[in-house]
Amino acid sequence: MVASIKPKRDELGLSEGLMLIDGTWSAAQDEQTWEHRHPATAELVAGFPIAGPADVDRAVRAARRAFDQGPWPRARATERIRVLRRVADLVREHGDELLALQALDNSVPLTFGSVYATSPAFLADVFDHHAGWVDKLAGQTLPPYQGGDHMVMTLREPVGVVGAVIPWNAPLMLAVQKLAPALAAGCTVVVKPSEYATFAVLRLIRLIEEAGLPAGVLNVVTGPGEPTGDALINHPLVDKLSFTGSRAVGRRIMTAAASTFKRVTLELGGKSPAVVFPDADVGTAAAITMGTVTMGLSGQVCLAPTRALVHRDVADEFLAMAEMIGSMVSYGNPFDPAVTSSPLINTRQLDRVLGLIETGQAEGARLVCGGTRSDGELAEGNFVTPAVFTDVSNDMTIAREEIFGPVLSVIPFTDEDEAVRIANDTEYGLAATVWTSDLKRAMRMTRAIRAGTVGINGYQLEPHAAFGGFQQSGLGREGGQPAIEAYTELKTVLFPLTDEMM
Ligand code: NDP
């Protein structure tokens, strides 16, 4: 059996969860709770309140009041900057605690949580980055169309009350990508973390509160998609919805938004290609591609390069390295420094991934390694051994569906045109990687591939760069200037100065 997570839970002194509404931490009105079981051990970790429509309504009304009457949207830029920079400092100071809570949520190992985009340093940098935007959210001054002295200008104002729905795979990072720009823009927020990853987000909210936010600016409601999430996305007093998760819920959000024309930002995952040419460092391409699909989050990553389009001449070399990386993945207790990857989040996700692996074989793809539920001491957890499929054609289910598990599909190609055609033959369009040492080819491929982010010989998220999808990978962008602008409305000001125009 995997070592119990209980000692760590006790060491962290966790009380059961509470929700923050209008500056007060409280239980749900009807005292309903649900129990969170750890995905590596199936142990009971804690119970959390289930916010019903009445609790969500209180939270949204608090955020509405704080927006319509409170100081935050009208605060001096220096005040908002001070609070956001303090949040960044607190996140750095409490980084280890945040990662430990995340490991109790979704079993992401500490070894991975402390690396780059999931690290506390990165989360803090996102707050610092958006703090830097607060006094630079400028409109324009336009030349007067009618001549004369009159002035035409635009202002950026906060969009209003934001409903933020966070998934379970990288709860801290995905919460920060929404909260930092929303708060920097002067919005007020109601957050709903996933029922499978609540601890870490609740602690993050406490840190943000501690940094000096006025009551009601940031509220959190806990509970499942239904009733909690559903009540939030359909609330008429919410002005904008910001969501990361599945296409199915993304559609519900667009439908809910339609009733009152809420603004939306959606990040809906992908089926990203990694295109490997023979002139690339094929070993590195295979190691990073397979590593991204299996290490850390076990493929539960929106931008994971799960379709490896590999030139026929180097397919064997690529496969051998991918298989080797798969054999190096180690599972278990997320607090064990030797553990490099996580279980799947719940048994629903486990059944779905194993089902898709079966479908791949039934449709004629060849399973080179892995793809089974781990047994022995891992049997209690939702672990699936890292899988590599070859002889995959792009019309197979495993090449089209976002599997969200440790499964790589290797699809051969013969020339650049075929590689582009396969890369773009998808309903998604979140990210892509091109592996080549030919700069001209890299630029041709970058232009030809329809995806929100293209990496040449690898990629990393950047706190100041836009991230989001083409096609069904979503709407809008997180990160950088486009992210903060998405939490604003543009107001045009007409200012006639000449008497005859008044
Ligand atoms: P969901 O889209 O259901 O979950 C994401 C968030 O939406 C969670 O907070 C969830 O709450 C919430 N939610 C669920 N239903 C509703 C609703 N009716 N109204 C409002 N909020 C709702 O993802 P799943 O957990 O079902 O995962 C399924 C698939 O989605 C994965 O296999 C993967 O393909 C994709 N996915 C993509 C992610 C990404 O990073 N782009 C992240 C997560 C999933 P709760 O969890 O409490 O039910």
Residues whose N, C-alpha, C, O or C-beta is under 5 A from the ligand:
A	BS01	NDP	V165 I166 P167 N169 K192 P193 S194 E195 Y196 G223 P224 G225 E226 G229 D230 I233 T244 G245 S246 V249 E267 L268 G269 C302 E402 I403 F404
